[in-house]
Amino acid sequence: MQGCFGFAPTGVREQNPHLDLMEEDILYHLDLGTKTHNLPAMFGDIKFVCVGGSPNRMRAFAQFMRRELGLAGAGEDVADICAGSDRYAMYRAGPVLSISHGMGIPSISIMLHELIKLLHHAKCRDVTIIRIGTSGGLGIEAGSVVITDMAVDSSFRPRFEQVVLDDVVVRSTELDKDLAEELLTCSRDIPDFPTLIGHTMCTYDFYEGQGRLDGALCSFSSEKKLDYLRRAYEAGVRNIEMESTAFAALCGLCGLKAAVVCVALLDRLQGDQIRASHEVLWEYQQRPQRLIAAFIRKRLGLVRTD
């Protein structure tokens, strides 16, 4: 493993020898540091980390989890732990950390590097990390929730290519299959929307990279687009987004049990633009959150009384 940590039930195994030589580690984009903050006191009891693109969505998720876990002050606003930075937002709800990661592989990878170091410095144990978000569906109904079993690239391969210095490093993008099955089992108690397991295709772009015809540039025909998307479907792809390969690769290298759970806002075989109303889209975005909340409650042994 290169340049990360491994997580074990007894603690965190450091895998980056350079960090041992540093007197202080400044987590610049999170506005945290080993000398300026007592990270074990702040984060040592974290068991679940949920990440998503939008700061507002992750604040709402933290508020939702406070209600779901019956925490004191559940009706109050939550403080942004990273308020000194305008890059990411971070909120707590008991043992749950809710963090925004922005859009695309570069943004999520920066956040993950600093998040993983944060968990290491805080001496966290047995952490489960889940990306919750939105995506374009492929051959599935809008509003369906996809639990990713494998993140694939634009050629439908389970790999993430990262240029390190002047070398191209290829990393696996497999996710924890037991965790995916556990999430699917939890979904059976939420029957009002469909949930399935499938491959998630990760691209570097929202428009041409995902075969859209409605961007500022388009160099292909509608027939070529549909042929590509149908081949993706035949390869097992059920949704498309822009973060999962980097997320799966980095979490896998660092030994974190990880999952990706995204709602499909449309079926890309039927069109490119998202035409649902804001009210419908808001309800769609609650679906992964409801599933993750049910999973966390089950893990914590909490039973709903409503």
N, C-alpha and C positions, 0 to 999 in steps of 0.2 A: 504494500500500500504506500502511496506517495502523498506525503504532506497533509495528513489528517490524523484524527484520533479514532480509536476503536472503542466501542461501548460494550461493557460487560455487566452482568448483574451485580458485581462487587464494586463497580466504579468505572472510571474512564481511563483507558490506556492511551497515553500520549504517543503519537506516531510522527510528530514533526520535531526533530532534534533541535532545530533552530530556536524554537520557543523556549527551551530550557536555558538558553543563553541570554534571554531578555530579562532585564530587571523589571520592566513594566510592559504590559500588552495593552495598547490603546485600540479599542474597538471603535474606530473613528466614525463609521457610518451609523452606529447605534448610539453614539454619545455616551459610551460606557468605557471603563478601564479598570485594570486590576489594582491600581493605586488610588484611584478616585472613588471607587465604589466597593462595598463589601459584597462581592458577587455571591459567595455561598449563603449569606444571610438573605439576600434578595431573591435568589433563584434556586437554592439547593433542594427545595421540596417540589420542584416542577416535575410532573410525570407525563404531561401531554403538551406538545407544541403543535399549534395549528397555524398554518401560513396561507395567505391569500393575497391577491394582487392589490386590492383597494384598501387604503387606510380606513375609510369610512365603513367598509364592510367588516373589517377586522375589529373595529371598535364596537360595531353592532353585535358581532359574534361574541365578544367578551361580555357585553351586557346581557346577551341571551344566555350565556353559560352561567353567569352569576345567578340568574333566575332559575335555571334548570338545576343548579346544584344547591339551591336554597341558601345562598350566602347572604350574610348581613350586608345591608346597603344595596340590595339587588336593584332597587329602583333608581339609584343615583348614577351620575355619570362616572366614567372610569378615566383614570389619569393615564396619559401617554408617557411611558417610562423613557421613551426616546425623544421627548419634547425639545431637547436641545439640538436635534438634527432635523432637517427637512427632507431626509432621504427615505426613512422608514418610520412606521409607527408601531408601538409595542404596548400591549395591555395584559393585565393579569386577571384571572378569575379563579381563585384558589390554586389548585395544582395545574391549571391550564394557562399556557402562555399563547397569546394571539398576536401575530406579527404580520405586517404587510410586506410584500416583496417586490412590488412594482410589476411592470410588464416585460417579459422576455428573459432569455437565458442570462445575459450579462447582469441584469438587475437582481435576479434571484440568486445567482451564484455568489455575488458579493455579500448579500445578506446571509446566505448559508455558511460561508466561511466564518463570518464573525459570530453567528449564532452558535455554531458548533464549538468554537473556542469559548464562548460564553458558558455553554453547558459544561465544558471541561473545567474551566476555572471555578465554576460554582459547585463542582463535585456532584453533579446530578447523576442519578442512577435510574436504570430501567425506563428510559425515555422513549415514548412513541411519538413520531412526527407525521403529520398528515397535511397535505396540500388540499385545500378546498377552493373551488373556483368555478368558472364558467368555461364553456367550450362550444365548438360547433359539432353537432352530432353527425353521424354517418350511417344512414339507413335505419335510424331510430327516431322515435317520436320526440318532438320538442318537449322539454321538461323532464326527460329521462335522466336518471343519475347513473353515471358510469364509474365503476370502481376499476382502476387500472391494474391489470395483472402484469403488463409489460409496456414500457415506454419505447417507442420506435422512432427512428429518424424518417426523413422524407423519402427514403428508399425502402421503408418498412423493415429496417434492420434494428435489432435491439442493441443499439450502441450509441455512445456519445463521443464525438470527436472534439478534442480540446488541443489547441496549439499551445505547447509549453516550451518556452524559448523558441527554437526553430524546429522542434519535433512535433509531429502529430501523434497525440496519445489517444488511444481508443479505450473506452471504459464501458463496462456492462451496465445495462439499465434495468435489470430485473428487480422487481419489488417483492416484498415479503408476502408469499402466497397464503400463509396461514392468517395473516392480518386481513388480507383481502377477503378471504372466506368468512372470517369473523364479522367483518363489516356487512357482507351479504346476508349473513344470518340475522344480524340486527335489523336489516332493511325489511325483513318479513313482518316485523311488528309495525311497519308504517306502510299500509297497503294503498294509500291514496296517490302514489306515483310509482312508475316502474323503475326498478334498479337492476343493473346487470353488470357482469364482469367482462372486460374486453381490453384490447390493445388501445393505447392512446398514441397518436402520432404528434410529435413535437416539431414545430417549424421555427425558422428564424424570422418569420415575417407574417403579418396578418393578411396581406393581400396576395401578391403573386406567389409567395411561398406556400399559401394554402389553396392555390388554384382559383382565386377569385377573379371575376371578370369586371369588377367595379372599382378597381384602384386607379390611381393616376397613370399607371403604366400597366399594359397587358400585352404579352407577346405570344399568346396562344389562342386557339379557337375554343368555342364552347364544347365542341365534340371532343377535343383533346382533354379538356378539363374533366368532363364526365368520365372518359375512359380512365383517367388517372384515379379519380375518386372511387370508381367501381373496383379497380385493382387494389386500392387500399382496403376497401371493404372485404374483398375476397381474401386479403392477407390477415384479416382479423381485426382491423382498425374499426373502432366504433365512435371515436371522437378525436378532435384535433384542437391543440392549444399550443403554447409557446414556452413552456417551462419544464415539462415532465422529464425529459432525458437528463438535463443537468441535475434536477432534483433527485432522480433515482440514482444516478451515478455517484453523486457526492455523498448522499446518505448511505448508499450501499458500501462504498469504500470505508466509511467511518463507522460501520457496524450498527447504524441506527435502523430500527424497525420502522419502515416508512410505507405510506400509502398515498395515493392520489385519488380524490373523489371530486368529480366535476359534473355539473348539470349541463345538458345540451340545450342551447338557446334556440336552435333550429336544426333542421336536417339539411346538410349541405348538398345532398343529392337533389333537393327541391329548390335551391336558390342560394344566394350569397348574402343578402342583406337581412338584418335582424329587424323584423317588422312588428313584433309583439308590442303591446302597450307597456308603459312603465309599470303599471300595476301587475301585469302578468309576469314581467321580467323580475320584479321584486319578489314575487311569490316563488318563482323558479329558483332564485338565489338562496331562498331559505331552505330548500330541500337538502342540499348537502349538509348544511348546518344542523338540521333536525336529525339527520342520520348520525353525524358525529356526536351530537349531544347524547343520543340514545346509547351509542357505543361507550362513551365515557362514563355515563351513569351506570351502565352494566359492569364495566371494569371496576368501578368504585363500590359496587354492591348497593347502589341506591335504587329504590323502588318508587315509581310515581304514585302519588296519592290522588291525583286529579282525574 
